């Protein structure tokens, strides 16, 4: 039977391992990463961001290439300013479009980039000019109900 000091050391190591596991799981569930700065930072303006959140994935062709870093409000024209960071090795044409899409019917929202055909490339700090905002399901249902109520939905 181990003495009291050895038993205390084993209990302490067990508790420390548990705390490390909880911290690791919390970081993974929260979506944080250790990549740090260094990616290509881009900005896009949207009329409606819906449920898009910071750290939402940015995809090209369904493959994650970055994350949404910030969402702010432009106080002059009341549009959402979305700052995203993508892999800096990605060469995106300057006519790339950005759309806010939903994974499934009620899933989380993400930002999808569709590269255009321009020979010029987006650089760090550039703005994506072609954007399509989120579709808000409640508004869509409201319009549908209004349409049926007025008799136009036939």
N, C-alpha and C positions, 0 to 999 in steps of 0.2 A: 504494500500500500504506500503511495507517494506521501511524502510529508506535506505539511501545510503550505510551505513556500512553493513547492512544485505544483500543487493543486491550484493555488492562486494564479500562478503563471499560466497554466493551461486554460483556466477560465478567462483570464485576461486576453489571451491570444484568440480564444473562441469568440469573445465579444468583439474584438477588433476585426476579425474576419467577417463577422456579421455586419458590422458598420460599413466596411468597405463594399460588401455585396449590395447593401441597401443604397449606398451612394452611387454605385455603378448603375444599378437598375433605375434609379431616379434620373440620372443623366440620359440614359438610353430612352426611357419613356418620354422625357421632355424634349427629345429631338436635338439636344445640343451636340455639337461636335467639337473636336479639337483642331480642326483644320486651320483655324485662325484667319487673319486677313491675308489677302493675296490673290483673291479671285477677281474676276472682271465685274466691277460694280456698274449696274445699269439702272435707269429710272424709266418708269412708265406711268402715264396719267390715265386714270379710269373714271368714268362717270359713276360706276357702282362696283364696289368690291365684294358685296354680299358678306359671306362668312370667311373670306380669305384672312388668314392670320399670319403673324410673323412666324418665321421658321417653316412655313408651308413649302412643299417641294416645288421646284421649277423643273419642268421636263421638256425635252425635245424628243419627239417621236416616242413618247412613253418612257424614256430613260431619264432618270433623275440626273440633272447636271448642276443643280444649285439650290439655293433657298431664298425665300423672301426675308430680307433683313429688317425693313421698316415699312410702316404704312402711316403716312401723315396726311393732313388735309391742307390743300392749297387754299389759303384764306381769301385769295382774290377771286378765283372762279369756282370755288367750292368743289373741286375735283380731288379725288384721292391720288396721292403721290406714292407709288409703290417703288421701293428701292430693293433691287434683287442682286444677288451675287451668284455668278455662274463660274464654272471652271475656266480659268484663264487660258487654257490651251484650246478652248472652243473658238472657232473662227465663225462668228455670226455675221451675215451680211447686214448692211445698214437698213435694208427694207424688211427686216424680221418683224413679224407681228406677234403680239402677246394677247392671250385670251385667258380669262378666268373660267375654269371648268370645274365640274363636280365629279368626284369618283363615285359612280353609281347614282341612284336616284336621291338618296339622302346622305351620301358620304361627305367626306371632307373636301374642301375646295383646294385647288392647286393652280399654278400658273403654267400654261403651256406656251412654248415658243415655237413658231413656225418660220424657219429660215426662208428668205426670199431668194432672188436670183441676182442681186446686185454684186458687182465685183468689189465694191467698197465694203469695208468691215466696220463693225461697231468697236469703239475703243472704250477704255475705262472712263466712266462718268458720262457716257453718251445716253441719249434718251431714245427709247423705242416709240416711234410716232404712230404706228398702226396698232391700235388696241381694241379689244372687245371686252366689255365689262361682264360681270356675273349676271346670270339670269336668276331673279328672285322668284322662287316657286310660289310664294304667297301672292305676289302681284300677278303672276301668270294665271293662277286659279281665279283671282278676283276678276281679271279681264274676261276669262272664260264664262264665269257666272254672270257677269254684267251683260255679256254678249247673248247668253241664253235668255236672260231676263228681258232683254229688249226685243227678242225675236229675230236678231241677226244671226244667231248661231245655227240656223237650219242649213 
